[in-house]
Amino acid sequence: MATTHKTRMLIIGSGPAGLSAAIYGARAGMEPIVVQGLQPGGQLTITTDVENYPGFREVIQGPWLMQEMQAQAEHVGTRMMWDTITSVDLSGDKFTAQGDSGDVYEGDTLVIATGAQARWLGVPGEQELSGKGVSACATCDGFFYRGKKVVVIGGGNTAVEEALYLTNHSDDVTLIHRRDSLRAEKILQDRLFAHPKINVVWNKRVDSFLGGGEGGGLRALKLIDTVTGEESEIETEGAFVAIGHAPATELFKGQLAMDESGYLLVEPGTPKTDVPGVFACGDVMDHVYRQAITAAGTGCMAALDAERFLAEKEFAESAKVEA
């Protein structure tokens, strides 16, 4: 039998943003419900070593961190639901979401923390060597490649920024692009071309990632020349795929404002969307930083703003009744 679950704060997504919102919402007496989605715990559950989350002297594991966040959220009163949302309706006084299970979730406020997924090349060896030399986040993992030869794959702003960032850790950074010119902003290109630690390889696409390196990790990339078809290899210990991210916002098309890439638009400096009572946090609205700590911070902001929104709404309704 399908069930309708009602709450003062409905949260879709269970990564750092969603669980941080849940912790703050529960402590404010909002009795939040978190619908966990297809990837409970978010991208950190497929991340091994985490060294940049504040509060931990030693390296911690991503899945463990998310287990602890969930346990904390449940401890203060959050209800975790194993379900995937298939549709939402933001037009009424209450916000409703339909689950794949058939259950309906109804919230006085809605916090969207559905995140974004890195785009991958989809070539052999990529997923097998993920976390073993292949990454989609230089800011997250670059530190582990101190003094090693690394490559970045892509030609847009993200790829150039990742390459520049990696020069903090490596003296040998190669940017690989399948065309003969970059799409990145000119100022970023100028910095890239002027940097003595960066080499650019043009007209090459990655055909596969090759293992057999130290500890069974990445050894090299097999490349195909996009002009001549010639095959070649480039040895490297770290490869960073930087071809963009895809925000999980399909559910909200036509109901919430988005930018051209599909990221939810919010009032600057806040998690407020263009629908009052609906808040967006984490990577679903952040295409710049995309870190666990920034996601957690915006999750906190979303919960605080949701609590204030309800308090103001309830005060206005009670004042109307008295009048």
VEXDREN-2710 file (C-alpha; in Angstrom, 1 decimal):
% VEXDREN-2710
k/r/px/py/pz
1/MET/0.0/0.0/0.0
2/ALA/1.3/3.4/-1.0
3/THR/1.9/5.8/1.9
4/THR/1.9/9.6/2.1
5/HIS/4.7/10.9/4.3
6/LYS/4.3/14.4/5.6
7/THR/7.0/16.7/7.1
8/ARG/7.9/20.3/7.7
9/MET/11.1/19.9/5.7
10/LEU/11.4/17.5/2.8
11/ILE/15.0/16.9/1.6
12/ILE/15.8/15.2/-1.7
13/GLY/19.4/13.9/-1.8
14/SER/21.6/12.4/0.9
15/GLY/25.1/13.8/0.2
16/PRO/26.9/16.3/2.5
17/ALA/24.5/19.0/1.5
18/GLY/21.3/17.0/2.2
19/LEU/22.5/15.5/5.4
20/SER/23.8/18.8/6.8
21/ALA/20.4/20.3/6.1
22/ALA/18.8/17.4/7.9
23/ILE/21.0/17.8/10.9
24/TYR/20.2/21.5/11.3
25/GLY/16.5/21.0/10.4
26/ALA/16.1/18.2/12.9
27/ARG/17.7/20.3/15.7
28/ALA/15.2/23.1/14.8
29/GLY/12.3/20.7/15.3
30/MET/11.4/20.4/11.6
31/GLU/11.3/16.6/11.7
32/PRO/12.9/16.3/8.3
33/ILE/12.6/13.5/5.8
34/VAL/15.5/12.7/3.6
35/VAL/14.8/10.7/0.4
36/GLN/18.2/9.2/-0.4
37/GLY/18.0/8.6/-4.1
38/LEU/19.9/6.3/-6.4
39/GLN/23.3/7.0/-4.7
40/PRO/22.8/7.2/-0.9
41/GLY/25.5/9.3/0.5
42/GLY/26.3/11.1/-2.8
43/GLN/29.7/11.2/-4.6
44/LEU/31.7/10.7/-1.4
45/THR/30.6/7.1/-1.2
46/ILE/32.7/6.4/-4.3
47/THR/35.6/8.5/-3.0
48/THR/38.4/6.7/-1.1
49/ASP/40.9/8.9/0.7
50/VAL/39.5/12.2/2.0
51/GLU/42.2/14.6/3.4
52/ASN/40.6/18.0/3.1
53/TYR/37.4/17.7/5.3
54/PRO/38.0/19.8/8.5
55/GLY/38.1/18.0/11.8
56/PHE/40.2/14.9/11.0
57/ARG/43.9/14.8/11.4
58/GLU/44.4/11.6/9.5
59/VAL/43.1/10.6/6.1
60/ILE/39.5/9.3/6.3
61/GLN/37.4/7.3/3.9
62/GLY/34.5/8.9/2.0
63/PRO/32.0/6.2/2.7
64/TRP/32.8/6.2/6.4
65/LEU/32.3/10.0/6.5
66/MET/28.9/9.7/4.9
67/GLN/27.9/6.9/7.3
68/GLU/28.8/9.2/10.2
69/MET/26.8/12.1/8.8
70/GLN/23.8/9.9/8.3
71/ALA/24.0/8.5/11.8
72/GLN/24.2/12.0/13.2
73/ALA/21.2/13.1/11.2
74/GLU/19.2/10.1/12.4
75/HIS/20.4/10.6/16.0
76/VAL/18.8/14.1/16.1
77/GLY/15.5/13.0/14.5
78/THR/15.8/12.7/10.8
79/ARG/13.8/10.0/8.9
80/MET/15.8/8.4/6.1
81/MET/13.8/7.0/3.3
82/TRP/15.2/4.4/0.8
83/ASP/13.4/5.7/-2.3
84/THR/14.0/7.6/-5.5
85/ILE/11.9/10.6/-6.5
86/THR/10.4/10.3/-10.0
87/SER/8.4/13.5/-10.2
88/VAL/7.7/16.6/-8.1
89/ASP/5.0/19.2/-8.0
90/LEU/6.0/22.7/-6.7
91/SER/2.8/24.5/-7.6
92/GLY/0.7/24.0/-4.4
93/ASP/0.9/25.3/-0.9
94/LYS/2.6/22.0/0.0
95/PHE/5.5/20.6/-2.1
96/THR/4.9/17.0/-3.2
97/ALA/7.2/14.4/-4.6
98/GLN/6.4/11.0/-6.0
99/GLY/8.7/8.1/-5.1
100/ASP/9.6/5.1/-7.3
101/SER/8.1/3.0/-4.5
102/GLY/4.7/4.6/-5.1
103/ASP/4.9/6.5/-1.8
104/VAL/4.2/10.3/-1.8
105/TYR/6.3/12.8/0.2
106/GLU/4.8/16.1/1.2
107/GLY/6.8/19.0/2.7
108/ASP/6.0/22.4/4.0
109/THR/9.4/23.3/2.7
110/LEU/11.6/21.6/0.2
111/VAL/15.4/21.3/0.2
112/ILE/17.0/20.1/-3.1
113/ALA/20.4/18.4/-2.7
114/THR/20.4/16.1/-5.7
115/GLY/24.0/17.0/-6.6
116/ALA/25.9/16.7/-9.9
117/GLN/27.8/13.9/-11.5
118/ALA/31.2/14.3/-13.3
119/ARG/31.0/13.6/-17.0
120/TRP/33.3/10.7/-17.9
121/LEU/34.9/9.7/-21.2
122/GLY/33.4/6.2/-21.2
123/VAL/36.6/4.5/-22.4
124/PRO/38.2/1.3/-21.3
125/GLY/40.0/1.4/-18.0
126/GLU/38.4/4.6/-16.8
127/GLN/36.1/3.2/-14.2
128/GLU/38.4/0.3/-13.3
129/LEU/41.2/2.8/-12.4
130/SER/39.0/5.3/-10.7
131/GLY/40.7/6.1/-7.4
132/LYS/43.8/4.4/-8.6
133/GLY/45.2/7.2/-10.8
134/VAL/42.0/8.4/-12.5
135/SER/40.0/11.2/-10.9
136/ALA/37.5/13.9/-11.9
137/CYS/38.6/16.4/-9.2
138/ALA/42.1/17.9/-9.0
139/THR/41.1/20.0/-5.9
140/CYS/40.0/16.8/-4.2
141/ASP/42.8/14.4/-5.2
142/GLY/45.7/16.5/-6.5
143/PHE/47.5/16.4/-3.2
144/PHE/48.0/12.6/-3.6
145/TYR/50.1/13.2/-6.7
146/ARG/52.8/15.4/-5.2
147/GLY/55.9/15.3/-7.3
148/LYS/54.4/13.0/-9.9
149/LYS/53.6/13.4/-13.6
150/VAL/50.0/14.1/-14.2
151/VAL/47.6/14.9/-17.1
152/VAL/44.4/16.7/-17.5
153/ILE/41.9/15.9/-20.2
154/GLY/39.6/18.6/-21.6
155/GLY/39.6/22.0/-23.2
156/GLY/37.2/24.3/-21.2
157/ASN/37.5/26.4/-18.1
158/THR/37.4/23.4/-15.8
159/ALA/40.3/21.7/-17.5
160/VAL/42.5/24.8/-17.6
161/GLU/41.7/25.6/-13.9
162/GLU/42.5/22.0/-12.9
163/ALA/45.8/22.1/-14.8
164/LEU/46.8/25.3/-13.2
165/TYR/45.8/24.0/-9.7
166/LEU/47.9/20.9/-10.2
167/THR/51.1/22.9/-10.7
168/ASN/50.9/23.4/-6.9
169/HIS/51.8/19.7/-6.5
170/SER/53.5/18.7/-9.8
171/ASP/56.2/20.1/-11.9
172/ASP/55.1/18.1/-14.9
173/VAL/51.5/18.7/-16.0
174/THR/50.1/17.9/-19.4
175/LEU/46.8/19.1/-20.8
176/ILE/45.4/16.8/-23.5
177/HIS/42.7/18.3/-25.8
178/ARG/41.0/16.6/-28.8
179/ARG/41.0/19.9/-30.8
180/ASP/43.6/22.4/-31.9
181/SER/42.3/25.2/-29.7
182/LEU/40.8/25.6/-26.2
183/ARG/37.3/26.7/-25.3
184/ALA/38.4/28.3/-22.0
185/GLU/38.3/32.0/-21.3
186/LYS/41.2/33.9/-22.8
187/ILE/42.6/35.0/-19.5
188/LEU/42.8/31.4/-18.3
189/GLN/44.4/30.4/-21.6
190/ASP/47.0/33.1/-21.2
191/ARG/47.9/31.9/-17.7
192/LEU/48.1/28.3/-19.0
193/PHE/50.4/29.0/-21.9
194/ALA/52.6/31.1/-19.8
195/HIS/53.1/28.5/-17.1
196/PRO/56.5/26.7/-17.3
197/LYS/55.1/23.5/-15.7
198/ILE/52.3/22.9/-18.2
199/ASN/52.6/21.3/-21.6
200/VAL/49.7/21.1/-24.0
201/VAL/49.0/18.1/-26.4
202/TRP/46.7/19.0/-29.2
203/ASN/44.4/16.9/-31.4
204/LYS/44.5/13.9/-29.2
205/ARG/41.7/11.9/-27.7
206/VAL/42.0/9.3/-25.0
207/ASP/41.3/5.8/-26.3
208/SER/41.9/4.0/-23.0
209/PHE/43.5/4.2/-19.5
210/LEU/46.2/1.6/-19.0
211/GLY/46.9/-0.1/-15.7
212/GLY/50.0/-1.9/-14.4
213/GLY/51.5/1.0/-12.6
214/GLU/52.6/1.1/-8.9
215/GLY/50.2/-0.8/-6.8
216/GLY/48.1/-1.8/-9.8
217/GLY/47.3/1.8/-10.6
218/LEU/47.4/3.9/-13.7
219/ARG/50.5/3.6/-15.9
220/ALA/49.7/5.4/-19.1
221/LEU/47.0/6.7/-21.5
222/LYS/46.6/5.4/-25.0
223/LEU/45.9/8.3/-27.3
224/ILE/44.5/8.6/-30.9
225/ASP/45.5/11.5/-33.1
226/THR/42.2/13.1/-34.2
227/VAL/43.7/14.2/-37.5
228/THR/45.9/11.3/-38.6
229/GLY/44.5/8.4/-36.5
230/GLU/48.0/7.6/-35.2
231/GLU/48.2/5.8/-31.9
232/SER/50.5/6.8/-29.1
233/GLU/51.0/6.5/-25.3
234/ILE/51.7/9.0/-22.7
235/GLU/53.0/7.7/-19.3
236/THR/51.5/9.2/-16.2
237/GLU/50.6/8.4/-12.6
238/GLY/47.6/10.6/-12.4
239/ALA/44.9/11.5/-15.0
240/PHE/42.1/14.1/-14.3
241/VAL/39.1/14.0/-16.5
242/ALA/37.8/17.6/-16.7
243/ILE/35.0/17.7/-19.3
244/GLY/32.3/19.1/-17.1
245/HIS/29.6/18.0/-14.7
246/ALA/25.9/17.3/-15.1
247/PRO/23.6/18.6/-12.4
248/ALA/20.7/16.3/-11.4
249/THR/18.0/18.7/-12.1
250/GLU/15.8/16.9/-14.7
251/LEU/13.0/16.6/-12.1
252/PHE/12.7/20.4/-11.8
253/LYS/12.7/21.5/-15.4
254/GLY/9.9/23.9/-16.1
255/GLN/9.3/24.4/-12.4
256/LEU/12.5/26.2/-11.2
257/ALA/14.9/28.6/-12.9
258/MET/18.1/27.1/-14.2
259/ASP/21.2/28.3/-16.0
260/GLU/22.1/27.1/-19.5
261/SER/24.0/24.1/-18.0
262/GLY/21.0/23.0/-15.9
263/TYR/22.3/24.2/-12.5
264/LEU/19.5/25.6/-10.3
265/LEU/19.6/29.4/-9.9
266/VAL/19.5/30.9/-6.4
267/GLU/19.4/34.3/-4.9
268/PRO/23.0/35.4/-4.7
269/GLY/24.6/34.4/-1.3
270/THR/21.6/32.3/-0.3
271/PRO/20.1/28.8/-1.2
272/LYS/16.7/30.4/-2.1
273/THR/15.3/29.4/-5.5
274/ASP/12.7/31.4/-7.4
275/VAL/9.9/29.4/-5.7
276/PRO/9.4/30.6/-2.0
277/GLY/9.9/27.7/0.3
278/VAL/12.1/25.8/-2.1
279/PHE/15.9/25.8/-1.4
280/ALA/18.8/24.4/-3.3
281/CYS/22.2/23.4/-1.8
282/GLY/25.4/21.6/-2.8
283/ASP/26.6/20.8/-6.3
284/VAL/23.1/21.1/-7.8
285/MET/23.5/24.9/-7.5
286/ASP/27.3/25.2/-7.2
287/HIS/29.3/24.8/-10.4
288/VAL/32.4/26.6/-9.1
289/TYR/33.6/24.9/-5.9
290/ARG/32.0/21.5/-5.8
291/GLN/33.6/20.4/-2.4
292/ALA/32.1/18.4/0.4
293/ILE/32.7/21.3/2.8
294/THR/31.0/23.9/0.6
295/ALA/28.1/21.5/0.0
296/ALA/27.7/21.0/3.8
297/GLY/27.8/24.8/4.3
298/THR/25.0/25.5/1.8
299/GLY/23.0/22.6/3.4
300/CYS/23.2/24.4/6.7
301/MET/22.1/27.6/5.0
302/ALA/19.1/25.9/3.4
303/ALA/17.9/24.5/6.7
304/LEU/18.2/27.8/8.5
305/ASP/16.4/29.6/5.7
306/ALA/13.7/27.0/5.6
307/GLU/13.1/27.3/9.3
308/ARG/12.9/31.1/9.0
309/PHE/10.5/30.8/6.0
310/LEU/8.1/28.6/8.0
311/ALA/8.3/30.7/11.1
312/GLU/7.4/33.9/9.1
313/LYS/4.7/32.1/7.2
314/GLU/3.1/30.6/10.4
315/PHE/3.3/34.0/12.2
316/ALA/1.6/35.7/9.2
317/GLU/-1.2/33.1/9.2
318/SER/-1.8/33.4/12.9
319/ALA/-1.9/37.1/12.7
320/LYS/-4.5/36.8/9.9
321/VAL/-6.6/34.5/12.0
322/GLU/-6.5/36.9/15.0
323/ALA/-7.5/39.8/12.7
END
